[in-house]
Amino acid sequence: MDKAASGEEALEKCEKVRYDILLLDIKMEGMSGLEVLKRVRENDPDVSVVMITAYGSIPSAIEAMKSGAYEYLLKPFDPDELMVLIEKIRKHQAERRETQFLREQYKREPVLRT
């Protein structure tokens, strides 16, 4: 697990390491979490991003979800709720990888026609 003190630092880390899940606060030092979300998703559409905020609003939630956030959590949140969400994301990612693998295998296999 890595931490970043600013949006810019988060982007730098994402350029060096591929993360499966990112937890981003909307209010970050420098660049906002929403801007980080948009930039990260441009480079890695498979990363799952959970936006976290103490300043929730319907417009920011809509913007986050339209920009590709997996979930939008309001502070304070229950740590157990976050762990359940992370497990749900991991399961979803595993299913997505399996589906992609099976599609690639299907394309490679000759089709038998009767």
DSSP file (Angstrom, degrees, kcal/mol; ACC not computed):
  #  RESIDUE AA STRUCTURE BP1 BP2  ACC     N-H-->O    O-->H-N    N-H-->O    O-->H-N    TCO  KAPPA ALPHA  PHI   PSI    X-CA   Y-CA   Z-CA
    1    1 A M              0   0    0      0, 0.0     2,-0.3     0, 0.0     0, 0.0   0.000 360.0 360.0 360.0 132.0    0.0    0.0    0.0
    2    2 A D        -     0   0    0      2,-0.0     2,-0.3     0, 0.0    11,-0.0  -0.794 360.0-152.7-114.0 158.8    1.3    3.4   -1.0
    3    3 A K        -     0   0    0     -2,-0.3     2,-0.4     6,-0.0     0, 0.0  -0.939   2.9-161.4-127.3 153.0    0.3    6.9    0.1
    4    4 A A        -     0   0    0     -2,-0.3     6,-0.0     1,-0.1     3,-0.0  -1.000  13.1-154.8-135.0 137.5    0.5   10.2   -1.7
    5    5 A A  S    S+     0   0    0     -2,-0.4    24,-0.6    23,-0.1     2,-0.3   0.614  80.1  22.3 -85.5 -13.7    0.4   13.7   -0.1
    6    6 A S  B  > S-a   29   0A   0     22,-0.1     4,-2.1     1,-0.1    24,-0.2  -0.943  79.9-108.2-147.3 166.1   -0.8   15.4   -3.2
    7    7 A G  H  > S+     0   0    0     22,-2.2     4,-2.2    24,-0.4     5,-0.2   0.890 119.4  52.7 -62.3 -40.2   -2.6   14.8   -6.5
    8    8 A E  H  > S+     0   0    0     21,-0.4     4,-2.3     1,-0.2    -1,-0.2   0.910 108.7  49.2 -63.7 -42.7    0.7   15.3   -8.4
    9    9 A E  H  > S+     0   0    0      1,-0.2     4,-2.4     2,-0.2    -1,-0.2   0.891 108.8  53.9 -64.1 -38.7    2.5   12.7   -6.2
   10   10 A A  H  X S+     0   0    0     -4,-2.1     4,-2.1     1,-0.2    -2,-0.2   0.921 109.2  47.9 -61.0 -43.9   -0.3   10.3   -6.8
   11   11 A L  H  X S+     0   0    0     -4,-2.2     4,-1.4     2,-0.2    -2,-0.2   0.904 109.5  53.0 -63.9 -41.1    0.0   10.6  -10.6
   12   12 A E  H  X S+     0   0    0     -4,-2.3     4,-1.0     1,-0.2     3,-0.4   0.925 110.2  47.8 -59.2 -44.7    3.8   10.2  -10.3
   13   13 A K  H >X S+     0   0    0     -4,-2.4     4,-2.4     1,-0.2     3,-0.6   0.891 108.9  53.9 -63.7 -39.0    3.3    7.0   -8.4
   14   14 A C  H 3< S+     0   0    0     -4,-2.1    -1,-0.2     1,-0.2    -2,-0.2   0.753 103.8  56.6 -68.9 -23.2    0.8    5.7  -10.9
   15   15 A E  H 3< S+     0   0    0     -4,-1.4    -1,-0.2    -3,-0.4    -2,-0.2   0.774 115.9  36.5 -74.6 -26.2    3.3    6.3  -13.7
   16   16 A K  H << S+     0   0    0     -4,-1.0     2,-0.4    -3,-0.6    -2,-0.2   0.764 123.2  35.1 -96.4 -30.5    5.8    4.0  -12.0
   17   17 A V  S  < S-     0   0    0     -4,-2.4     2,-0.7    -5,-0.1    -1,-0.2  -0.968  71.9-132.3-130.7 140.0    3.5    1.4  -10.5
   18   18 A R        -     0   0    0     -2,-0.4     2,-0.3    -3,-0.1    -4,-0.1  -0.839  27.8-164.4 -93.1 120.2    0.3   -0.2  -11.8
   19   19 A Y        -     0   0    0     -2,-0.7     3,-0.1     1,-0.1    29,-0.1  -0.781  20.3-156.4-103.0 146.2   -2.3   -0.3   -9.1
   20   20 A D  S    S+     0   0    0     -2,-0.3    28,-2.7     1,-0.3     2,-0.4   0.827  84.2  24.5 -83.8 -36.4   -5.5   -2.3   -9.1
   21   21 A I  E     -b   48   0B   0     26,-0.2     2,-0.4    28,-0.0    -1,-0.3  -0.994  64.8-168.6-135.0 135.1   -7.4   -0.1   -6.7
   22   22 A L  E     -b   49   0B   0     26,-2.7    28,-3.1    -2,-0.4     2,-0.6  -0.981   9.3-157.2-121.8 137.1   -7.0    3.6   -5.8
   23   23 A L  E     -b   50   0B   0     -2,-0.4     2,-0.4    26,-0.2    28,-0.2  -0.965  23.0-177.5-108.7 115.9   -8.6    5.4   -2.9
   24   24 A L  E     -b   51   0B   0     26,-2.7    28,-3.1    -2,-0.6     2,-0.4  -0.950  21.8-142.8-121.2 132.3   -8.7    9.1   -3.8
   25   25 A D  E     -b   52   0B   0     -2,-0.4     8,-0.3    26,-0.2    28,-0.2  -0.721  16.4-137.0 -84.7 140.6   -9.9   12.0   -1.7
   26   26 A I  S    S+     0   0    0     26,-2.2     7,-2.2    -2,-0.4     2,-1.0   0.922  97.3  58.3 -63.7 -42.3  -11.7   14.7   -3.7
   27   27 A K  S    S+     0   0    0     25,-0.3     2,-0.3     5,-0.2    -1,-0.2  -0.787  76.1 156.8 -91.8 102.7   -9.9   17.4   -1.7
   28   28 A M        -     0   0    0     -2,-1.0   -22,-0.1     2,-0.2     2,-0.1  -0.870  51.4 -88.8-122.2 157.6   -6.2   16.8   -2.2
   29   29 A E  B    S-a    6   0A   0    -24,-0.6   -22,-2.2    -2,-0.3     2,-0.6  -0.436 101.0 -15.4 -59.8 133.1   -3.2   19.0   -2.0
   30   30 A G  S    S+     0   0    0    -24,-0.2    -2,-0.2   -23,-0.1     2,-0.1  -0.583 131.8  38.6  74.1-116.5   -2.6   20.6   -5.4
   31   31 A M  S    S-     0   0    0     -2,-0.6   -24,-0.4     1,-0.1   -23,-0.1  -0.431  91.4-113.1 -71.1 139.3   -4.6   18.8   -8.0
   32   32 A S     >  -     0   0    0     -2,-0.1     4,-2.1     1,-0.1    -5,-0.2  -0.279  20.0-115.8 -71.1 158.6   -8.0   17.5   -7.0
   33   33 A G  H  > S+     0   0    0     -7,-2.2     4,-2.7    -8,-0.3    -7,-0.2   0.831 116.6  58.0 -61.4 -33.3   -8.9   13.9   -6.6
   34   34 A L  H  > S+     0   0    0     -8,-0.5     4,-2.2     2,-0.2    -1,-0.2   0.897 106.7  47.7 -65.2 -39.2  -11.4   14.2   -9.5
   35   35 A E  H  > S+     0   0    0      2,-0.2     4,-2.3    -9,-0.2    -2,-0.2   0.905 111.6  50.1 -67.7 -40.8   -8.6   15.4  -11.8
   36   36 A V  H  X S+     0   0    0     -4,-2.1     4,-3.0     2,-0.2     5,-0.3   0.933 109.1  53.2 -60.7 -45.1   -6.3   12.6  -10.7
   37   37 A L  H  X S+     0   0    0     -4,-2.7     4,-2.5     1,-0.2    -2,-0.2   0.937 109.7  47.5 -53.6 -51.1   -9.2   10.2  -11.4
   38   38 A K  H  X S+     0   0    0     -4,-2.2     4,-1.4     1,-0.2    -1,-0.2   0.910 115.2  44.6 -60.6 -44.4   -9.6   11.5  -14.9
   39   39 A R  H  X S+     0   0    0     -4,-2.3     4,-1.4     2,-0.2    -1,-0.2   0.903 113.5  49.4 -69.3 -41.1   -5.9   11.3  -15.7
   40   40 A V  H  X S+     0   0    0     -4,-3.0     4,-2.5     1,-0.2     3,-0.3   0.929 109.9  51.1 -64.1 -44.4   -5.4    7.9  -14.2
   41   41 A R  H  < S+     0   0    0     -4,-2.5    -1,-0.2    -5,-0.3    -2,-0.2   0.802 104.2  58.9 -65.9 -28.8   -8.4    6.4  -16.1
   42   42 A E  H  < S+     0   0    0     -4,-1.4    -1,-0.2    -5,-0.2    -2,-0.2   0.902 116.5  33.7 -63.0 -40.3   -7.0    7.8  -19.4
   43   43 A N  H  < S+     0   0    0     -4,-1.4    -2,-0.2    -3,-0.3    -1,-0.2   0.758 135.0  22.9 -87.6 -27.2   -3.8    5.8  -18.9
   44   44 A D    ><  +     0   0    0     -4,-2.5     3,-1.4    -5,-0.2    -1,-0.2  -0.697  58.5 177.3-144.1  85.8   -5.3    2.8  -17.1
   45   45 A P  T 3  S+     0   0    0      0, 0.0    -4,-0.1     0, 0.0    -1,-0.1   0.622  80.3  62.6 -67.1 -10.8   -9.0    2.1  -17.8
   46   46 A D  T 3  S+     0   0    0      2,-0.1     2,-0.1    -5,-0.0    -5,-0.1   0.599  76.0 105.8 -90.8 -11.1   -8.9   -1.1  -15.7
   47   47 A V    <   -     0   0    0     -3,-1.4     2,-0.5    -7,-0.2   -26,-0.2  -0.460  67.1-136.0 -70.2 139.3   -7.9    0.6  -12.4
   48   48 A S  E     -b   21   0B   0    -28,-2.7   -26,-2.7    -2,-0.1     2,-0.5  -0.861  21.1-163.1 -98.2 126.3  -10.8    0.7   -9.9
   49   49 A V  E     -b   22   0B   0     -2,-0.5    21,-3.1    19,-0.5    22,-1.3  -0.932  10.6-163.6-117.1 128.6  -11.0    4.1   -8.1
   50   50 A V  E     -bc  23  71B   0    -28,-3.1   -26,-2.7    -2,-0.5     2,-0.4  -0.951  14.7-149.3-107.9 119.6  -12.9    4.8   -5.0
   51   51 A M  E     -bc  24  72B   0     20,-2.6    22,-3.4    -2,-0.6     2,-0.4  -0.736  13.7-168.1 -89.6 135.9  -13.5    8.5   -4.4
   52   52 A I  E     +bc  25  73B   0    -28,-3.1   -26,-2.2    -2,-0.4     2,-0.3  -0.971  12.9 161.8-126.0 138.1  -13.7    9.6   -0.7
   53   53 A T  E     - c   0  74B   0     20,-2.0    22,-3.0    -2,-0.4     3,-0.3  -0.997  40.9-158.5-155.7 150.4  -14.9   12.9    0.6
   54   54 A A  S    S+     0   0    0     -2,-0.3     2,-0.1    20,-0.2    -1,-0.1   0.452  98.7  60.8 -97.3  -7.1  -16.1   14.8    3.6
   55   55 A Y  S    S+     0   0    0     -3,-0.1    -1,-0.2     2,-0.1     5,-0.1  -0.428  77.7 175.5-117.8  54.3  -17.7   17.4    1.3
   56   56 A G        +     0   0    0     -3,-0.3     2,-0.3    19,-0.2    18,-0.0  -0.319   4.3 166.0 -68.4 140.8  -20.1   15.2   -0.7
   57   57 A S     >  -     0   0    0      1,-0.1     4,-2.3    -2,-0.1     5,-0.2  -0.979  45.8-116.4-146.9 156.8  -22.5   16.7   -3.1
   58   58 A I  H  > S+     0   0    0     -2,-0.3     4,-2.6     1,-0.2     5,-0.2   0.924 114.4  51.9 -62.2 -44.5  -24.7   15.3   -5.9
   59   59 A P  H  > S+     0   0    0      0, 0.0     4,-2.5     0, 0.0    -1,-0.2   0.911 111.6  46.1 -60.4 -40.3  -22.8   17.1   -8.6
   60   60 A S  H  > S+     0   0    0      2,-0.2     4,-2.4     1,-0.2    -2,-0.2   0.882 112.7  50.6 -70.8 -34.7  -19.4   15.9   -7.4
   61   61 A A  H  X S+     0   0    0     -4,-2.3     4,-2.4     2,-0.2     5,-0.2   0.921 111.9  47.5 -65.0 -43.2  -20.7   12.3   -7.1
   62   62 A I  H  X S+     0   0    0     -4,-2.6     4,-2.7     2,-0.2     5,-0.2   0.926 112.7  48.9 -63.0 -45.2  -22.1   12.5  -10.6
   63   63 A E  H  X S+     0   0    0     -4,-2.5     4,-1.7    -5,-0.2    -2,-0.2   0.912 111.6  49.9 -61.9 -42.4  -18.8   13.9  -12.0
   64   64 A A  H  <>S+     0   0    0     -4,-2.4     5,-2.6     2,-0.2     4,-0.3   0.932 113.5  44.7 -62.2 -45.9  -16.9   11.1  -10.2
   65   65 A M  H ><5S+     0   0    0     -4,-2.4     3,-1.1     1,-0.2    -2,-0.2   0.894 112.8  50.5 -68.8 -39.5  -19.0    8.3  -11.5
   66   66 A K  H 3<5S+     0   0    0     -4,-2.7    -1,-0.2     1,-0.2    -2,-0.2   0.815 107.6  55.9 -65.6 -29.0  -19.1    9.8  -15.1
   67   67 A S  T 3<5S-     0   0    0     -4,-1.7    -1,-0.2    -5,-0.2    -2,-0.2   0.481 131.1 -91.7 -83.8  -2.6  -15.3   10.0  -14.9
   68   68 A G  T < 5 +     0   0    0     -3,-1.1   -19,-0.5    -4,-0.3    -3,-0.2   0.582  67.1 158.3 108.8  11.4  -15.0    6.3  -14.1
   69   69 A A      < -     0   0    0     -5,-2.6    -1,-0.2    -6,-0.2   -19,-0.2  -0.423  34.2-149.3 -65.5 142.2  -15.1    6.0  -10.3
   70   70 A Y  S    S-     0   0    0    -21,-3.1     2,-0.3     1,-0.3   -20,-0.2   0.854  76.9  -3.3 -77.4 -37.3  -16.1    2.6   -9.1
   71   71 A E  E     -c   50   0B   0    -22,-1.3   -20,-2.6    -7,-0.1     2,-0.4  -0.973  57.4-141.7-154.1 161.7  -17.7    4.0   -5.9
   72   72 A Y  E     -c   51   0B   0     -2,-0.3     2,-0.4   -22,-0.2   -20,-0.2  -0.973  22.9-170.1-133.0 112.6  -18.1    7.3   -4.0
   73   73 A L  E     -c   52   0B   0    -22,-3.4   -20,-2.0    -2,-0.4     2,-0.4  -0.860  13.0-141.3-111.2 140.6  -17.8    7.2   -0.2
   74   74 A L  E     -c   53   0B   0     -2,-0.4   -20,-0.2   -22,-0.2   -22,-0.0  -0.810  36.3 -89.5 -97.3 138.0  -18.7    9.9    2.3
   75   75 A K  S    S+     0   0    0    -22,-3.0   -19,-0.2    -2,-0.4     2,-0.1  -0.631 105.7  45.9 -81.9 147.6  -16.5   10.5    5.4
   76   76 A P  S    S+     0   0    0      0, 0.0     2,-0.3     0, 0.0    -2,-0.1   0.634  81.0 166.3 -77.0 146.7  -16.8    9.3    8.0
   77   77 A F        -     0   0    0     -2,-0.1    -2,-0.1    -4,-0.1    -4,-0.0  -0.878  42.8-100.4-123.2 158.6  -17.2    5.8    6.8
   78   78 A D    >>  -     0   0    0     -2,-0.3     4,-1.8     1,-0.1     3,-0.6  -0.644  23.9-140.9 -76.9 124.2  -17.1    2.5    8.6
   79   79 A P  H 3> S+     0   0    0      0, 0.0     4,-2.2     0, 0.0    -1,-0.1   0.842 104.7  56.4 -55.4 -33.6  -13.7    0.8    7.9
   80   80 A D  H 3> S+     0   0    0      2,-0.2     4,-2.3     1,-0.2     5,-0.2   0.883 103.7  53.6 -65.0 -36.9  -15.5   -2.6    7.7
   81   81 A E  H <> S+     0   0    0     -3,-0.6     4,-2.2     1,-0.2    -1,-0.2   0.905 108.4  49.9 -62.5 -41.4  -17.6   -1.1    4.9
   82   82 A L  H  X S+     0   0    0     -4,-1.8     4,-2.6     2,-0.2    -2,-0.2   0.907 109.5  50.6 -64.3 -41.7  -14.4   -0.1    3.1
   83   83 A M  H  X S+     0   0    0     -4,-2.2     4,-2.2     2,-0.2    -2,-0.2   0.895 110.2  49.5 -64.4 -39.8  -13.0   -3.6    3.5
   84   84 A V  H  X S+     0   0    0     -4,-2.3     4,-2.2     2,-0.2    -1,-0.2   0.913 111.5  49.9 -63.6 -42.0  -16.2   -5.1    2.1
   85   85 A L  H  X S+     0   0    0     -4,-2.2     4,-2.4     2,-0.2    -2,-0.2   0.915 109.7  50.2 -62.8 -44.0  -16.1   -2.7   -0.9
   86   86 A I  H  X S+     0   0    0     -4,-2.6     4,-2.5     1,-0.2    -1,-0.2   0.905 110.7  49.5 -62.8 -41.1  -12.4   -3.6   -1.6
   87   87 A E  H  X S+     0   0    0     -4,-2.2     4,-2.2     2,-0.2    -1,-0.2   0.897 110.1  51.3 -63.9 -39.7  -13.2   -7.3   -1.5
   88   88 A K  H  X S+     0   0    0     -4,-2.2     4,-2.4     2,-0.2    -2,-0.2   0.903 110.4  49.2 -62.6 -41.8  -16.1   -6.6   -3.9
   89   89 A I  H  X S+     0   0    0     -4,-2.4     4,-2.7     2,-0.2    -2,-0.2   0.924 109.9  50.8 -64.0 -44.8  -13.8   -4.7   -6.3
   90   90 A R  H  X S+     0   0    0     -4,-2.5     4,-2.3     1,-0.2    -2,-0.2   0.909 111.2  48.3 -60.7 -42.1  -11.2   -7.6   -6.2
   91   91 A K  H  X S+     0   0    0     -4,-2.2     4,-2.4     2,-0.2    -1,-0.2   0.926 111.8  49.5 -63.8 -44.5  -13.9  -10.1   -7.0
   92   92 A H  H  X S+     0   0    0     -4,-2.4     4,-2.3     1,-0.2    -2,-0.2   0.908 111.2  49.5 -60.7 -43.3  -15.2   -7.9   -9.9
   93   93 A Q  H  X S+     0   0    0     -4,-2.7     4,-2.6     2,-0.2    -1,-0.2   0.902 110.1  50.6 -64.1 -41.4  -11.6   -7.5  -11.2
   94   94 A A  H  X S+     0   0    0     -4,-2.3     4,-2.3     1,-0.2    -2,-0.2   0.911 111.5  48.3 -63.1 -42.3  -11.0  -11.3  -11.1
   95   95 A E  H  X S+     0   0    0     -4,-2.4     4,-2.5     2,-0.2    -2,-0.2   0.895 111.3  50.4 -64.5 -40.1  -14.2  -11.9  -13.0
   96   96 A R  H  X S+     0   0    0     -4,-2.3     4,-2.4     2,-0.2    -2,-0.2   0.912 111.1  48.2 -64.8 -43.0  -13.4   -9.3  -15.6
   97   97 A R  H  X S+     0   0    0     -4,-2.6     4,-2.5     2,-0.2    -2,-0.2   0.902 112.0  50.0 -64.2 -40.5   -9.9  -10.8  -16.1
   98   98 A E  H  X S+     0   0    0     -4,-2.3     4,-2.7     2,-0.2    -2,-0.2   0.918 110.8  49.1 -64.3 -43.3  -11.4  -14.3  -16.4
   99   99 A T  H  X S+     0   0    0     -4,-2.5     4,-2.3     2,-0.2    -2,-0.2   0.916 111.9  48.8 -61.6 -43.8  -13.9  -13.1  -19.0
  100  100 A Q  H  X S+     0   0    0     -4,-2.4     4,-2.2     2,-0.2    -2,-0.2   0.917 111.6  49.6 -62.7 -43.5  -11.2  -11.4  -21.0
  101  101 A F  H  X S+     0   0    0     -4,-2.5     4,-2.4     1,-0.2    -2,-0.2   0.932 111.4  48.7 -60.4 -46.7   -9.0  -14.5  -20.9
  102  102 A L  H  X S+     0   0    0     -4,-2.7     4,-2.5     1,-0.2    -1,-0.2   0.876 109.7  52.2 -63.9 -37.7  -11.9  -16.7  -22.0
  103  103 A R  H  X S+     0   0    0     -4,-2.3     4,-2.0     2,-0.2    -1,-0.2   0.915 110.3  48.3 -63.4 -42.3  -12.8  -14.3  -24.9
  104  104 A E  H  X S+     0   0    0     -4,-2.2     4,-1.4     2,-0.2    -2,-0.2   0.900 112.1  49.1 -65.2 -40.0   -9.2  -14.4  -26.0
  105  105 A Q  H  X S+     0   0    0     -4,-2.4     4,-1.8     1,-0.2    -2,-0.2   0.907 109.1  52.8 -64.4 -41.4   -9.2  -18.2  -25.9
  106  106 A Y  H  < S+     0   0    0     -4,-2.5    -1,-0.2     1,-0.2    -2,-0.2   0.887 107.4  51.6 -61.5 -40.1  -12.4  -18.4  -27.8
  107  107 A K  H  < S+     0   0    0     -4,-2.0    -1,-0.2     1,-0.2    -2,-0.2   0.827 112.1  47.0 -66.4 -31.2  -10.9  -16.2  -30.6
  108  108 A R  H  < S+     0   0    0     -4,-1.4    -2,-0.2    -3,-0.2    -1,-0.2   0.778  94.9  86.9 -82.3 -28.0   -7.9  -18.5  -30.8
  109  109 A E  S  < S-     0   0    0     -4,-1.8     2,-0.1    -5,-0.1     0, 0.0  -0.504  85.7-113.0 -76.3 137.9   -9.8  -21.8  -30.9
  110  110 A P        -     0   0    0      0, 0.0     2,-0.5     0, 0.0    -1,-0.1  -0.450  31.9-120.0 -67.0 143.1  -11.0  -23.1  -34.3
  111  111 A V        -     0   0    0     -2,-0.1     2,-0.6    -4,-0.1    -4,-0.0  -0.742  19.9-144.9 -88.2 126.0  -14.8  -23.1  -34.5
  112  112 A L        -     0   0    0     -2,-0.5     2,-0.4     2,-0.0    -1,-0.0  -0.802  17.7-169.6 -91.6 125.1  -16.4  -26.4  -35.2
  113  113 A R              0   0    0     -2,-0.6    -2,-0.0     1,-0.1     0, 0.0  -0.933 360.0 360.0-117.6 138.4  -19.4  -26.3  -37.4
  114  114 A T              0   0    0     -2,-0.4    -1,-0.1     0, 0.0    -2,-0.0   0.389 360.0 360.0-113.8 360.0  -21.8  -29.1  -38.0
